């Protein structure tokens, strides 16, 4: 798929810029992006070493779900992002209204809800590249992430600035006990969750989440995971 490529910022209808100007072309007061409340930049990426070892390489012409979320969990689920008022779905970030239901479901499925890890793609335009240039990154095939730590409650305030358009959830997040893992690839309008059979059943049973079972070897075609038996490319 040609659209799967490395890039520094994904297309948006609004610019991801550190400085904003008004419609009159007059300079507006500078508005600085900030790290969301409850997050702290990790000084080491050791907590993500297991994940780096379990995510698959990309194939030449396509990728599989295992290239987005690590292998090793008993089961997986896909959560489809809802369309907004303009009928477009949100890619690369879990929509605000879905964070609460997912967070509360996962909270009871880990022994370490107060110690979680959050990986954010280094290419987002709101990040100060100069500030983070020499920070050690979590690296997986074709992606690199800044690593933050904090409580699972930090997920409720993933605003990197003072206005609505600054909402951006981590692309990978998991608890310290690795009971589950959540992945939202920057180019996808769906989020994947790996966990125990019981974890996946709770997610599938949550009426506030549009979730379906998922196979790790499903191919991602036109931005959606397609299980092997349904794929025309199998």
SVG drawing of the C-alpha trace seen along z (x, -y; Angstrom):
<svg xmlns="http://www.w3.org/2000/svg" viewBox="-24 -42 45 60">
<polyline fill="none" stroke="black" stroke-width="0.4" points="0.0,0.0 1.6,-3.2 0.1,-5.2 2.1,-3.3 5.3,-5.3 7.5,-7.1 6.6,-10.8 7.0,-13.6 3.4,-14.7 0.2,-13.2 -2.3,-15.2 -4.9,-17.1 -7.6,-19.6 -6.0,-22.0 -2.2,-22.6 -0.4,-21.0 1.7,-24.1 3.1,-25.5 2.1,-29.0 -1.4,-30.0 -2.5,-33.1 -5.9,-34.5 -7.9,-34.9 -6.9,-38.6 -3.3,-37.6 -2.2,-39.7 0.2,-37.9 -1.7,-36.2 -0.4,-35.6 1.8,-32.6 0.2,-29.5 2.6,-26.9 1.9,-23.1 2.4,-21.4 2.8,-17.8 -0.6,-16.6 -1.2,-16.6 0.0,-13.4 2.6,-12.5 6.3,-12.6 9.0,-12.0 10.8,-8.7 14.6,-8.9 14.9,-5.3 13.1,-3.2 13.8,0.1 10.1,0.5 9.3,0.8 12.0,3.3 9.6,6.2 7.3,4.4 10.2,3.6 11.0,7.3 7.4,8.5 6.2,6.2 6.6,7.7 8.5,6.3 6.4,4.7 6.0,6.8 7.0,5.2 3.5,4.4 1.3,4.5 1.4,4.8 -0.3,7.0 -1.9,6.3 1.2,7.8 3.2,4.9 1.1,2.4 0.5,4.2 2.9,6.7 2.4,10.5 2.1,12.7 -1.4,11.9 -4.2,14.5 -6.6,12.4 -7.0,9.1 -9.8,6.7 -10.4,3.9 -12.2,0.7 -13.4,-1.3 -13.4,-5.0 -16.7,-6.7 -17.3,-9.3 -17.4,-12.9 -20.0,-15.4 -18.3,-15.9 -18.5,-12.1 -14.8,-11.7 -13.2,-9.3 -10.3,-10.2 -7.0,-8.6 -4.1,-8.2 -5.8,-9.1 -8.5,-7.4 -11.5,-9.7 -12.1,-11.6 -15.5,-10.0 -14.0,-6.5 -11.2,-7.0 -13.3,-6.9 -15.1,-3.6 -11.9,-1.9 -9.8,-3.3 -12.4,-2.2 -12.6,1.3 -8.8,1.7 -8.3,0.2 -9.7,3.3 -7.6,5.6 -4.2,4.6 -2.5,4.7 -0.5,1.5 -3.1,-1.2 -1.0,-3.9 2.1,-3.0 1.6,-2.9 3.6,-3.7 2.6,-5.9 4.5,-6.0 3.8,-9.0 5.0,-9.2 8.0,-11.5 6.8,-13.0 3.7,-14.9 4.0,-18.6 3.1,-19.8 6.3,-18.3 9.4,-20.5 11.9,-18.5 14.8,-20.4 13.8,-19.6 13.3,-15.9 16.0,-15.3 18.5,-13.7 16.0,-11.9 16.1,-8.1 13.2,-6.7 11.2,-3.5 11.9,-2.1 9.8,0.4 9.9,1.0 9.3,-2.3 8.3,-4.2 9.9,-5.9 8.2,-7.1 8.8,-9.3 8.1,-7.4 6.1,-8.9 5.0,-7.4 2.0,-8.1 -1.2,-6.8 -3.9,-5.4 -5.9,-8.4 -3.6,-10.6 -5.6,-9.2 -8.5,-11.5 -6.4,-14.7 -4.5,-14.0 -4.6,-17.7 -1.2,-19.0 -2.5,-22.6 -5.4,-24.7 -7.8,-24.0 -9.8,-21.0 -7.6,-20.3 -4.7,-19.5 -6.2,-16.2 -3.8,-13.3 -3.8,-10.0 -0.6,-7.8 0.0,-5.5 0.9,-2.7 0.1,-2.4 0.3,0.4 0.5,0.9 3.7,1.8 2.5,5.4 1.9,5.7 -1.5,7.2 -2.8,5.5 -1.6,3.2 -3.4,0.6 -2.2,-0.5 -3.4,-3.3 -1.3,-3.5 -0.9,-7.1 -2.6,-6.2 -5.5,-4.2 -9.0,-5.1 -9.1,-2.1 -7.5,-1.0 -6.2,2.4 -6.1,4.0 -4.2,7.1 -4.9,8.9 -6.2,12.0 -9.3,13.7 -11.2,12.2 -9.9,8.7 -11.0,9.0 -14.4,10.4 -15.0,7.3 -14.0,5.0 -16.3,6.8 -19.1,6.6 -18.8,2.9 -21.7,1.2 -19.8,-2.1 -17.0,-0.6 -17.5,0.6 -15.3,3.6 -14.9,6.9 -12.4,9.8 -9.2,9.6 -6.5,11.9 -2.8,10.9 -2.0,12.0 -4.9,9.9 -3.7,7.8 -4.4,4.1 -6.1,3.2 -7.3,-0.3 -6.8,-1.3 -8.7,1.6 -7.6,4.9 -9.0,7.8 -8.8,11.3 -7.0,13.8 -10.1,15.8 -11.7,12.5 -8.6,11.1 -8.4,11.2 -4.6,11.1 -4.4,14.3"/>
</svg>
